[in-house]
Amino acid sequence: MEKSFETKFTGWSFIAAALMLWGGWALSSHHVGEYFVAEDFASIGENVWYWIWMYRIFIFGWVTMAIAMFALVSVIGRKPHRVLILPGAGMVIVGTFTLAIASAYYYNYGAWGVGQTAGKSAAEIQEFMNSILYTNQYVTCFVRFGRIFSGVGLVLLGAGLVKWKIVSTWLGWFTILLGLVAMGIILTIADNFEIYKPIFHVKVIWLAVMGLYLLKQGVNLSKE
């Protein structure tokens, strides 16, 4: 098992991503659903700057997750591992940035909408809601595809971890299972934002477990 500055940096990156993602979500004063509703802006406006900062932390959680994946690739993405590790981690990174872009939309429109709806009549607020509906619909595609891309990547990454025993076998299978479930929910169940919510928390747990494992055990890069 190899333990070095590289594995420590990677481990802490995974943990930092988990803390920022879950901390930003848990400490937020209001959670926006799949689509904005008029009540969202009133709730956000009660403490708009606090909400903005929590959402910034949340978005940087996705960015830090991508950093962790890049760092992991730099450690284990070599022959013969790279045939599965590189495309797997690459797809996770693509999915992660897609989710970050979608989150940035909710962040921007959430803060912007507070000013746009302040002091407006019900009819004016409804007109504003109608004006952002098409953009919101487009962004939901970012959310769904971000989850699918990440799921595909986790399956490939997990397969590489299991095949070459880079980490404990149970952690590799945990990675594969998380990817399969993430894809399965999006592909087999009609759009249902609520059903997918628990997967976000499982992904955060996976990030934390990966980080702790890398700090404690390192990685197995034996020639065998």
C-alpha positions in Angstrom: 0.0 0.0 0.0 1.4 3.4 -1.0 0.9 6.3 1.4 2.4 9.7 0.4 1.8 13.4 0.1 -0.2 12.6 -3.0 -2.6 10.2 -1.3 -3.0 12.5 1.6 -3.8 15.5 -0.6 -6.3 13.3 -2.5 -7.9 12.1 0.7 -8.3 15.5 2.1 -9.8 16.7 -1.2 -12.4 14.0 -1.0 -13.2 15.0 2.6 -13.3 18.7 1.8 -15.7 18.1 -1.1 -18.0 16.0 1.2 -18.0 18.7 3.9 -18.7 21.6 1.5 -21.5 19.7 -0.3 -23.3 18.5 2.7 -22.5 21.6 4.8 -23.7 24.0 2.1 -26.9 21.9 1.8 -27.6 21.3 5.5 -26.9 24.9 6.6 -28.9 26.5 3.8 -31.9 28.5 4.9 -34.0 27.3 2.0 -33.8 24.4 -0.6 -35.1 25.1 -4.1 -36.9 22.1 -5.8 -36.5 21.0 -9.4 -38.5 24.1 -10.5 -38.7 27.5 -8.9 -42.0 28.4 -7.3 -43.1 31.9 -6.2 -42.6 31.0 -2.5 -39.0 30.3 -3.1 -38.0 33.9 -3.6 -39.9 35.1 -0.5 -38.1 32.4 1.6 -34.7 33.2 0.1 -35.3 36.9 0.6 -35.6 36.5 4.4 -31.8 36.1 4.6 -30.6 36.4 1.1 -26.9 36.9 1.8 -26.7 33.9 4.1 -28.4 31.8 1.5 -26.0 33.1 -1.2 -22.9 32.1 0.9 -24.3 28.6 1.7 -25.0 28.1 -2.0 -21.5 29.2 -2.9 -20.1 26.6 -0.5 -22.3 24.0 -2.0 -21.2 24.8 -5.6 -17.5 24.8 -4.6 -18.2 21.3 -3.1 -18.8 20.1 -6.7 -15.6 21.9 -7.9 -13.6 20.3 -5.1 -15.0 16.9 -5.9 -13.6 17.4 -9.5 -10.3 18.4 -8.0 -10.3 15.2 -5.9 -11.0 13.1 -9.0 -8.2 14.8 -10.9 -5.9 14.1 -7.9 -7.0 10.5 -7.8 -6.2 10.0 -11.4 -2.7 11.5 -11.0 -2.0 8.8 -8.3 -3.6 5.7 -9.9 -4.1 6.5 -13.6 -1.2 4.5 -14.9 -0.7 1.2 -16.7 -2.6 -1.1 -16.5 -5.2 0.8 -14.4 -5.7 3.7 -16.7 -7.8 1.9 -19.3 -10.7 2.0 -16.7 -9.6 4.7 -14.3 -9.1 7.5 -16.9 -12.5 7.2 -18.6 -14.2 6.5 -15.3 -12.8 9.5 -13.5 -13.2 11.6 -16.6 -17.0 10.9 -16.8 -17.4 11.6 -13.1 -15.6 15.0 -13.6 -17.8 15.8 -16.6 -20.9 14.9 -14.6 -19.7 16.9 -11.6 -19.1 20.1 -13.6 -22.5 19.6 -15.3 -24.1 19.5 -11.9 -22.1 22.5 -10.8 -23.3 24.5 -13.8 -26.9 23.5 -13.0 -26.4 24.5 -9.4 -25.0 27.9 -10.5 -28.3 28.5 -12.3 -30.4 27.9 -9.2 -27.9 30.1 -7.2 -28.0 33.0 -9.7 -31.8 32.9 -10.4 -32.6 32.4 -6.8 -30.7 35.6 -5.7 -31.8 37.5 -8.8 -35.4 36.5 -8.4 -35.6 38.1 -4.9 -35.1 41.5 -6.4 -37.3 40.8 -9.4 -40.3 39.8 -7.3 -40.0 42.2 -4.4 -43.0 44.4 -4.0 -44.7 42.9 -7.1 -48.4 41.9 -7.4 -49.4 38.2 -7.7 -50.0 38.7 -11.4 -46.6 40.3 -12.0 -44.9 37.5 -10.0 -46.7 34.9 -12.1 -45.5 36.7 -15.3 -41.9 36.5 -14.0 -42.3 32.8 -13.2 -43.6 32.1 -16.7 -40.6 34.0 -18.1 -38.0 31.7 -16.4 -39.9 28.4 -17.1 -38.1 27.5 -20.3 -34.7 28.2 -18.8 -35.6 26.1 -15.8 -36.8 23.3 -18.0 -33.5 23.3 -19.8 -31.5 23.3 -16.6 -33.3 20.2 -15.3 -31.7 18.4 -18.3 -28.3 19.5 -17.0 -29.2 18.0 -13.6 -30.4 14.7 -15.1 -27.5 14.3 -17.5 -25.0 15.3 -14.8 -26.3 12.5 -12.6 -26.1 10.0 -15.5 -22.6 11.0 -16.6 -21.4 10.7 -13.0 -23.1 7.3 -12.6 -21.4 5.9 -15.7 -18.1 7.2 -14.5 -18.5 5.7 -11.0 -19.2 2.3 -12.6 -16.1 2.4 -14.7 -14.0 3.8 -11.8 -15.3 1.2 -9.4 -14.6 -1.6 -11.9 -11.0 -0.5 -12.0 -10.7 -0.3 -8.2 -12.1 -3.8 -7.9 -10.1 -5.4 -10.8 -6.7 -4.2 -9.6 -7.6 -4.1 -5.8 -6.4 -0.5 -5.6 -8.6 -0.1 -2.5 -10.5 -2.5 -0.4 -12.9 -4.6 -2.5 -16.0 -3.5 -0.6 -15.2 0.2 -1.4 -14.8 -0.6 -5.1 -18.2 -2.4 -5.1 -19.7 0.5 -3.2 -18.5 2.8 -6.0 -20.0 0.5 -8.7 -23.3 0.2 -6.9 -23.6 3.9 -6.4 -23.1 4.5 -10.1 -25.6 1.9 -11.1 -28.3 3.2 -8.8 -27.6 6.8 -9.9 -28.1 5.8 -13.5 -31.0 3.5 -12.9 -33.2 6.0 -11.1 -32.8 8.6 -13.9 -33.2 6.1 -16.8 -36.0 3.8 -15.4 -38.1 6.0 -13.2 -40.2 8.9 -14.6 -38.9 12.3 -13.6 -39.2 12.5 -9.8 -36.9 14.9 -8.1 -37.7 13.5 -4.6 -36.7 10.0 -5.4 -33.2 11.0 -6.3 -32.5 13.1 -3.2 -31.2 10.3 -1.0 -28.5 9.5 -3.7 -27.0 12.9 -3.1 -26.4 12.1 0.5 -25.0 8.6 -0.4 -22.6 10.3 -2.8 -21.4 12.6 0.0 -20.9 9.5 2.2 -18.9 7.9 -0.6 -16.7 11.0 -0.8 -16.1 11.0 2.9 -15.3 7.2 3.0 -13.0 7.5 0.0 -11.1 10.3 1.7 -10.8 8.6 5.0 -9.6 5.4 3.4 -7.0 7.2 1.3 -5.7 9.0 4.4 -5.6 5.8 6.5 -4.6 3.1 4.0 -3.4 4.7 0.9 -3.7 2.9 -2.4 -2.4 -0.5 -3.7 -0.2 0.0 -6.8 1.6 -3.3 -6.7 2.7 -4.7 -10.1 0.6 -7.7 -9.5 
